């Protein structure tokens, strides 16, 4: 699956590399870090894409914090490397192969659902920082399983090859040696404009209403949520 990120296929499907969603994701990340009273001096993102999450995070932390992005796609690296500055550094390398690269906080934002051997990936990533932060799409829900087309669409369009519920996502982290410290749901389809097609937009009204009543039930039935998880 890595070839679609290295041969230009993913860039062709997503010319911005989801750069437009990054400021919103950065705010969710800053929220969970601050509510757990963490003060990381080094923050790293594996699979940093366009680098805009790290770029946006600079405004959320003091000048003492440095940011590092690792990316295997030459196309994405060309985008993110243009944003480098004295606090923000990018590398066209696989972080897991860099023995000396250790950080206070390592982030994998919408990453391991793309990785073929994701258990091995998670075990190796665990050694790269004291704290780890994951953003995990919860592709499995009653409506996506019944319709099946949303899952197949995400497979073809976004390269998702593993599918999770909240319970299986958390169990996966625990099975690979992580201690889960905190988590909460995020929903880009409710908070960002122009997310999904008209069918998804029609579901946003009941999705928002049900989520206000019972979060787990809304996620389990209607889907299109993700899980932000802080672990160590």
N, C-alpha and C positions, 0 to 999 in steps of 0.2 A: 504493500500500500504506500510505502514511502515514495515510490516513483512519481505519484501524482503531484507531490509537493516539490519534487526536484526537476520534473520535465516540463513544467509550465501548464499542466492540465488544471491544477487548482487555481492558478492565477487567471487562466482564461475564464473559469466559472465565477471567480470572485476577484475582479480587478483591484478592489480596494483592500482586499484581505481583511474584511470586516472592521476596517479602521473606524467607521462611523459609530460602531457600538462600544468602542473602547472607553470613552469618558464615563459612560454609565457603568461599565464593569469596574473601572477604577474606583468609583464611589462606593460600590458594594464591597470591594476589597478593603478600602480604607475603613469602612464601617466595622467590619468584623475584626480587623486588627486593633482598632482603637477601643472597641468594647471589651476586648480581652487584655487591654493595658500592655500591649506589646510595643517595644521601641526598637525595631530592627535597624541596624546601621548598614546592613547589606541585604538587598532584596534582589532575587534572581528569578527570571521567568524562563522556563524551558518551552520551546515552541512559541517564541514571542511574536511571530508573524510580522505585522507592520510596525511593531514596537510602540504603538500608541497607548497601550495600557500603562507601560512603564513611563512613557513620556507624560501622561496625565497624572500619574501618581507622584511625580516630582512636586506638584503643588500641594500635596497633602502631608508632606513630611519636611523636616528641617533640612538645612543645608548639610548636616552631618551624615545624612543617609545617601548611600550610593546605590545605583541600579545597574543590573547586568542582564542582558538578553542573549539567549542562545537560540539559533535557528539553523535548520538543515537545508532550507530552501534558498537557493541563490536569488530567486525572484523576490521573496519576502525580505531577504537580507538587504537587497538593493534599496528597498523602501525604508526599512528601519534604520539602517546605518547612517542615512542622511540626517537623522535626528540626534546623533551622538553629541555629547557635550562633556564637560569636565566631571559631571556626576553620573552620566548615562553612557554605558558602554555596550556595544553589540559584537557578537562573535558568530561567524559562519562555521559553527562546530556543533557536535553532539555533546551536550553537557555531561552525559553519562560516561563519556570516554576521557573526561578531564579529571585526572586523579587529584589535583591540587585545588580544584574549584569547590570550596565549601562556603556556605552563606548562612546568615541568621535566619532568613526566610526564603524558601523556594516555592515558586508558584507553577502550577500546571493548569492553565485556564482553558477549558474545553480541549483537552489534549488526549487523555488516555483512551477515550472511546474510539480513537483513530488507530491505536497501536495494536498490531497483530498479537504480540505476546505481552499483554498488558500486566500480567502478574509479575513477570521478570522486570519490566519497566518500573513498576511501583517499588519493588524491593531495592533496585539500584538507586532510584531517586531518593529513597529514605535516607541514604547516607550523605546526601548533598546539603543538608541543612538541619538546624535544630527544629525549626517549625516548617510545616508544609501547608500550602493552601491549594485547594482544588475547586474548580468550577465544573460541575458534571451535569450534562443534559440528561433529564429524566424522560427518555423517549418512550418508555413503556407506560401506557395508561389504557383504560377500558376503550376509549374511543379510537386510539391509534391501533390497538390490536384488532378491533372489530373492522376498521376500515382498511388496515394494512398499507394503504398507499402512502400515508405520511412517513412511515418507517422506511419504505423503499425509496421515497423521494430524498430523505436525509442521507440514505446510503449512497445514492447516486450523486447528489448535489454537494454534500458536505463530507463524504467519506467516513460516516459513522459505521463502524463494523461491529460494535458492541452496544448493547441497549440495557438501560438500568431503570429500576425504581429507586426510591429513597432507601429502602431496606437493603436491596442488593448492592447499591453503591457503598453504603456504610459497612456492610459485611465484607465487601472486597477490600476496603482499606484495613479493616481489622485482621482479615486473613493474611494480609501481606505485612503485618507487624506494626501498624500505626495505632496510636492512641488518639481517638477523636475527642477534641476539646470543645468544639462548638460548631454549629451549622445553622443555616436558615435557607429558605426557598428564595429564589429570584424568578422573575417572570418578564423577560424582555418583550414578549408579545403584548403585555399590558402597559409597559412603561416606555417602550420605544415605538416610534411611528413607523408605518409601512412594514410591519413584520408579518410575514406569511400572506396567504391569499385571502380571498373573500370568505371562504369557509372558516378559516381560522378567526377572521375578524368577527364573524357572526357568533362564534362561541365565546368571544371575549366578555360579553355582557353576563351570561350565566357563570362564566369562569370567575369573573371578579366578584360576583354576588356570593357564590358558593365558597370562594376562598375567604371571604370576610366572616363566614359562619363556621366553616371547618376546613382548615388548610389541607390537612392530609387527604380528606375526601375529595376536595377539588383537584388536587394533584393526581390522585389515583384514578379518578373518573375522566376528567377533561384534558389533563396533560398540558404540555407545552411549558412546563416549568423546568428550572434547573436547581441544583443544590450547591451552595457554597459551603465548603467544609474546611475548618482549621484543625490541623492534626500535628502530632509530633512523634 
